[in-house]
Amino acid sequence: MLQQAPGCFIMLGVQNPAWGQVYPVHTPTFRLDEAALPIGTAALVATAVGWMQQRPSKENGQPIQRT
């Protein structure tokens, strides 16, 4: 698929070491530390903003400048 369009993969750690047990993904016991969600959200937003700033503007063909 990456031959068709650019992409990326972000691994976000959502395990809390204080739990003392691993709760793997794709199982009925999966648990995630919700404190990781704002970090993941910030990473995705930063990625999207960076991508948008590098894209050429339709008006002048130049990358969009951050204000």
N, CA, C and O atoms as CSV, one atom per row, in Angstrom:
chain,resi,resn,atom,element,x,y,z
A,1,MET,N,N,0.817,-1.193,0.000
A,1,MET,CA,C,0.000,0.000,0.000
A,1,MET,C,C,0.864,1.262,0.000
A,1,MET,O,O,0.474,2.269,-0.590
A,2,LEU,N,N,2.022,1.224,0.646
A,2,LEU,CA,C,2.870,2.407,0.679
A,2,LEU,C,C,3.454,2.743,-0.682
A,2,LEU,O,O,4.003,3.831,-0.859
A,3,GLN,N,N,3.350,1.836,-1.650
A,3,GLN,CA,C,3.765,2.169,-3.005
A,3,GLN,C,C,2.738,3.098,-3.652
A,3,GLN,O,O,3.061,3.824,-4.592
A,4,GLN,N,N,1.512,3.076,-3.154
A,4,GLN,CA,C,0.434,3.892,-3.706
A,4,GLN,C,C,0.351,5.274,-3.053
A,4,GLN,O,O,0.069,6.264,-3.728
A,5,ALA,N,N,0.597,5.342,-1.746
A,5,ALA,CA,C,0.472,6.595,-0.998
A,5,ALA,C,C,1.415,6.560,0.200
A,5,ALA,O,O,1.676,5.491,0.752
A,6,PRO,N,N,1.926,7.720,0.606
A,6,PRO,CA,C,2.804,7.750,1.768
A,6,PRO,C,C,2.044,7.363,3.030
A,6,PRO,O,O,0.830,7.545,3.112
A,7,GLY,N,N,2.747,6.842,3.988
A,7,GLY,CA,C,2.119,6.457,5.237
A,7,GLY,C,C,3.138,6.300,6.346
A,7,GLY,O,O,4.337,6.484,6.137
A,8,CYS,N,N,2.655,5.963,7.512
A,8,CYS,CA,C,3.537,5.742,8.649
A,8,CYS,C,C,2.838,4.827,9.648
A,8,CYS,O,O,1.641,4.562,9.537
A,9,PHE,N,N,3.596,4.358,10.610
A,9,PHE,CA,C,3.080,3.496,11.661
A,9,PHE,C,C,3.617,4.030,12.974
A,9,PHE,O,O,4.827,4.200,13.119
A,10,ILE,N,N,2.753,4.293,13.921
A,10,ILE,CA,C,3.164,4.802,15.226
A,10,ILE,C,C,2.812,3.760,16.280
A,10,ILE,O,O,1.666,3.323,16.383
A,11,MET,N,N,3.811,3.370,17.057
A,11,MET,CA,C,3.562,2.444,18.167
A,11,MET,C,C,3.466,3.268,19.449
A,11,MET,O,O,4.409,3.965,19.821
A,12,LEU,N,N,2.341,3.182,20.106
A,12,LEU,CA,C,2.097,3.916,21.333
A,12,LEU,C,C,1.997,2.925,22.484
A,12,LEU,O,O,1.116,2.066,22.498
A,13,GLY,N,N,2.888,3.046,23.433
A,13,GLY,CA,C,2.841,2.165,24.601
A,13,GLY,C,C,1.675,2.533,25.501
A,13,GLY,O,O,1.577,3.675,25.949
A,14,VAL,N,N,0.798,1.593,25.769
A,14,VAL,CA,C,-0.383,1.870,26.595
A,14,VAL,C,C,-0.452,0.967,27.814
A,14,VAL,O,O,-1.486,0.901,28.480
A,15,GLN,N,N,0.632,0.275,28.110
A,15,GLN,CA,C,0.662,-0.609,29.272
A,15,GLN,C,C,1.125,0.175,30.483
A,15,GLN,O,O,2.019,1.014,30.376
A,16,ASN,N,N,0.532,-0.086,31.620
A,16,ASN,CA,C,0.939,0.540,32.869
A,16,ASN,C,C,1.765,-0.461,33.666
A,16,ASN,O,O,1.233,-1.492,34.081
A,17,PRO,N,N,3.062,-0.187,33.896
A,17,PRO,CA,C,3.902,-1.150,34.619
A,17,PRO,C,C,3.415,-1.434,36.038
A,17,PRO,O,O,3.727,-2.481,36.604
A,18,ALA,N,N,2.660,-0.514,36.609
A,18,ALA,CA,C,2.152,-0.713,37.968
A,18,ALA,C,C,1.124,-1.841,38.038
A,18,ALA,O,O,0.851,-2.351,39.124
A,19,TRP,N,N,0.556,-2.236,36.913
A,19,TRP,CA,C,-0.434,-3.314,36.916
A,19,TRP,C,C,0.203,-4.652,37.250
A,19,TRP,O,O,-0.467,-5.541,37.774
A,20,GLY,N,N,1.491,-4.808,36.952
A,20,GLY,CA,C,2.168,-6.057,37.272
A,20,GLY,C,C,1.805,-7.225,36.367
A,20,GLY,O,O,2.278,-8.341,36.581
A,21,GLN,N,N,0.987,-6.989,35.377
A,21,GLN,CA,C,0.589,-8.034,34.446
A,21,GLN,C,C,0.400,-7.411,33.065
A,21,GLN,O,O,-0.012,-6.257,32.947
A,22,VAL,N,N,0.703,-8.182,32.027
A,22,VAL,CA,C,0.529,-7.720,30.653
A,22,VAL,C,C,-0.858,-8.136,30.172
A,22,VAL,O,O,-1.279,-9.277,30.357
A,23,TYR,N,N,-1.550,-7.199,29.559
A,23,TYR,CA,C,-2.872,-7.457,28.986
A,23,TYR,C,C,-2.764,-7.256,27.484
A,23,TYR,O,O,-2.951,-6.139,27.001
A,24,PRO,N,N,-2.463,-8.324,26.725
A,24,PRO,CA,C,-2.170,-8.172,25.294
A,24,PRO,C,C,-3.368,-7.715,24.464
A,24,PRO,O,O,-4.527,-7.942,24.812
A,25,VAL,N,N,-3.029,-7.053,23.337
A,25,VAL,CA,C,-4.074,-6.633,22.404
A,25,VAL,C,C,-4.707,-7.862,21.763
A,25,VAL,O,O,-4.134,-8.952,21.784
A,26,HIS,N,N,-5.878,-7.677,21.202
A,26,HIS,CA,C,-6.631,-8.734,20.508
A,26,HIS,C,C,-6.992,-9.896,21.437
A,26,HIS,O,O,-7.099,-11.041,20.999
A,27,THR,N,N,-7.177,-9.589,22.713
A,27,THR,CA,C,-7.651,-10.594,23.674
A,27,THR,C,C,-8.773,-9.964,24.500
A,27,THR,O,O,-8.873,-8.739,24.573
A,28,PRO,N,N,-9.613,-10.787,25.120
A,28,PRO,CA,C,-10.705,-10.236,25.937
A,28,PRO,C,C,-10.207,-9.501,27.185
A,28,PRO,O,O,-10.948,-8.716,27.777
A,29,THR,N,N,-8.957,-9.749,27.585
A,29,THR,CA,C,-8.429,-9.115,28.797
A,29,THR,C,C,-7.668,-7.823,28.525
A,29,THR,O,O,-7.125,-7.227,29.455
A,30,PHE,N,N,-7.617,-7.375,27.262
A,30,PHE,CA,C,-6.836,-6.188,26.902
A,30,PHE,C,C,-7.213,-4.996,27.767
A,30,PHE,O,O,-8.391,-4.699,27.968
A,31,ARG,N,N,-6.195,-4.324,28.269
A,31,ARG,CA,C,-6.368,-3.089,29.036
A,31,ARG,C,C,-5.374,-2.068,28.517
A,31,ARG,O,O,-4.283,-2.419,28.067
A,32,LEU,N,N,-5.756,-0.810,28.585
A,32,LEU,CA,C,-4.817,0.239,28.227
A,32,LEU,C,C,-4.864,1.332,29.276
A,32,LEU,O,O,-5.906,1.614,29.869
A,33,ASP,N,N,-3.712,1.935,29.488
A,33,ASP,CA,C,-3.619,3.055,30.417
A,33,ASP,C,C,-4.093,4.290,29.670
A,33,ASP,O,O,-3.421,4.758,28.752
A,34,GLU,N,N,-5.236,4.815,30.057
A,34,GLU,CA,C,-5.835,5.938,29.340
A,34,GLU,C,C,-4.991,7.203,29.419
A,34,GLU,O,O,-5.234,8.151,28.672
A,35,ALA,N,N,-4.004,7.236,30.310
A,35,ALA,CA,C,-3.098,8.390,30.366
A,35,ALA,C,C,-2.269,8.498,29.092
A,35,ALA,O,O,-1.724,9.562,28.798
A,36,ALA,N,N,-2.168,7.406,28.331
A,36,ALA,CA,C,-1.407,7.427,27.078
A,36,ALA,C,C,-2.201,8.068,25.936
A,36,ALA,O,O,-1.609,8.467,24.933
A,37,LEU,N,N,-3.498,8.174,26.063
A,37,LEU,CA,C,-4.321,8.679,24.958
A,37,LEU,C,C,-3.995,10.120,24.552
A,37,LEU,O,O,-3.925,10.395,23.354
A,38,PRO,N,N,-3.793,11.056,25.494
A,38,PRO,CA,C,-3.419,12.414,25.062
A,38,PRO,C,C,-2.072,12.444,24.333
A,38,PRO,O,O,-1.874,13.261,23.434
A,39,ILE,N,N,-1.159,11.571,24.710
A,39,ILE,CA,C,0.147,11.510,24.047
A,39,ILE,C,C,-0.036,11.020,22.611
A,39,ILE,O,O,0.544,11.580,21.681
A,40,GLY,N,N,-0.834,9.988,22.437
A,40,GLY,CA,C,-1.111,9.475,21.102
A,40,GLY,C,C,-1.829,10.498,20.239
A,40,GLY,O,O,-1.527,10.647,19.055
A,41,THR,N,N,-2.777,11.199,20.837
A,41,THR,CA,C,-3.508,12.232,20.109
A,41,THR,C,C,-2.557,13.337,19.660
A,41,THR,O,O,-2.617,13.784,18.514
A,42,ALA,N,N,-1.681,13.777,20.560
A,42,ALA,CA,C,-0.719,14.830,20.216
A,42,ALA,C,C,0.214,14.377,19.102
A,42,ALA,O,O,0.553,15.169,18.223
A,43,ALA,N,N,0.631,13.121,19.125
A,43,ALA,CA,C,1.514,12.606,18.073
A,43,ALA,C,C,0.809,12.609,16.719
A,43,ALA,O,O,1.402,12.990,15.710
A,44,LEU,N,N,-0.450,12.187,16.694
A,44,LEU,CA,C,-1.198,12.175,15.435
A,44,LEU,C,C,-1.469,13.586,14.926
A,44,LEU,O,O,-1.378,13.839,13.724
A,45,VAL,N,N,-1.801,14.504,15.825
A,45,VAL,CA,C,-2.053,15.886,15.420
A,45,VAL,C,C,-0.768,16.505,14.867
A,45,VAL,O,O,-0.798,17.162,13.826
A,46,ALA,N,N,0.355,16.304,15.552
A,46,ALA,CA,C,1.631,16.863,15.080
A,46,ALA,C,C,1.987,16.303,13.702
A,46,ALA,O,O,2.495,17.029,12.847
A,47,THR,N,N,1.723,15.033,13.491
A,47,THR,CA,C,1.996,14.418,12.197
A,47,THR,C,C,1.116,15.037,11.112
A,47,THR,O,O,1.603,15.364,10.030
A,48,ALA,N,N,-0.162,15.197,11.396
A,48,ALA,CA,C,-1.085,15.778,10.409
A,48,ALA,C,C,-0.732,17.226,10.105
A,48,ALA,O,O,-0.743,17.632,8.943
A,49,VAL,N,N,-0.421,18.007,11.127
A,49,VAL,CA,C,-0.070,19.414,10.916
A,49,VAL,C,C,1.216,19.513,10.097
A,49,VAL,O,O,1.300,20.321,9.171
A,50,GLY,N,N,2.213,18.701,10.431
A,50,GLY,CA,C,3.455,18.705,9.668
A,50,GLY,C,C,3.232,18.348,8.216
A,50,GLY,O,O,3.823,18.959,7.326
A,51,TRP,N,N,2.381,17.359,7.969
A,51,TRP,CA,C,2.072,16.964,6.594
A,51,TRP,C,C,1.388,18.106,5.852
A,51,TRP,O,O,1.725,18.398,4.705
A,52,MET,N,N,0.423,18.752,6.511
A,52,MET,CA,C,-0.291,19.844,5.856
A,52,MET,C,C,0.632,21.023,5.559
A,52,MET,O,O,0.475,21.689,4.535
A,53,GLN,N,N,1.592,21.285,6.441
A,53,GLN,CA,C,2.511,22.399,6.223
A,53,GLN,C,C,3.483,22.128,5.078
A,53,GLN,O,O,3.997,23.072,4.478
A,54,GLN,N,N,3.741,20.883,4.768
A,54,GLN,CA,C,4.665,20.539,3.696
A,54,GLN,C,C,3.980,20.449,2.329
A,54,GLN,O,O,4.643,20.493,1.293
A,55,ARG,N,N,2.662,20.326,2.333
A,55,ARG,CA,C,1.929,20.227,1.072
A,55,ARG,C,C,1.903,21.571,0.372
A,55,ARG,O,O,1.810,22.610,1.026
A,56,PRO,N,N,1.983,21.565,-0.942
A,56,PRO,CA,C,1.878,22.831,-1.675
A,56,PRO,C,C,0.458,23.400,-1.564
A,56,PRO,O,O,-0.531,22.668,-1.602
A,57,SER,N,N,0.395,24.686,-1.431
A,57,SER,CA,C,-0.888,25.381,-1.408
A,57,SER,C,C,-1.483,25.379,-2.809
A,57,SER,O,O,-0.742,25.446,-3.790
A,58,LYS,N,N,-2.785,25.306,-2.921
A,58,LYS,CA,C,-3.436,25.366,-4.231
A,58,LYS,C,C,-3.332,26.770,-4.837
A,58,LYS,O,O,-3.388,26.927,-6.057
A,59,GLU,N,N,-3.180,27.786,-3.984
A,59,GLU,CA,C,-3.123,29.159,-4.480
A,59,GLU,C,C,-1.792,29.478,-5.161
A,59,GLU,O,O,-1.772,30.048,-6.252
A,60,ASN,N,N,-0.658,29.103,-4.506
A,60,ASN,CA,C,0.618,29.551,-5.060
A,60,ASN,C,C,1.641,28.422,-5.239
A,60,ASN,O,O,2.775,28.685,-5.641
A,61,GLY,N,N,1.272,27.211,-4.957
A,61,GLY,CA,C,2.176,26.089,-5.153
A,61,GLY,C,C,3.282,25.973,-4.109
A,61,GLY,O,O,4.116,25.071,-4.193
A,62,GLN,N,N,3.300,26.879,-3.120
A,62,GLN,CA,C,4.308,26.858,-2.061
A,62,GLN,C,C,3.739,26.158,-0.827
A,62,GLN,O,O,2.525,26.147,-0.620
A,63,PRO,N,N,4.636,25.561,0.007
A,63,PRO,CA,C,4.147,24.965,1.249
A,63,PRO,C,C,3.443,26.015,2.120
A,63,PRO,O,O,3.803,27.192,2.121
A,64,ILE,N,N,2.444,25.555,2.847
A,64,ILE,CA,C,1.697,26.449,3.738
A,64,ILE,C,C,2.609,26.825,4.912
A,64,ILE,O,O,3.208,25.954,5.542
A,65,GLN,N,N,2.708,28.115,5.197
A,65,GLN,CA,C,3.586,28.591,6.266
A,65,GLN,C,C,2.824,28.634,7.586
A,65,GLN,O,O,1.655,29.015,7.634
A,66,ARG,N,N,3.502,28.240,8.644
A,66,ARG,CA,C,2.928,28.280,9.994
A,66,ARG,C,C,2.865,29.725,10.450
A,66,ARG,O,O,3.811,30.490,10.261
A,67,THR,N,N,1.728,30.098,11.059
A,67,THR,CA,C,1.594,31.467,11.571
A,67,THR,C,C,1.482,31.465,13.062
A,67,THR,O,O,1.362,32.527,13.674
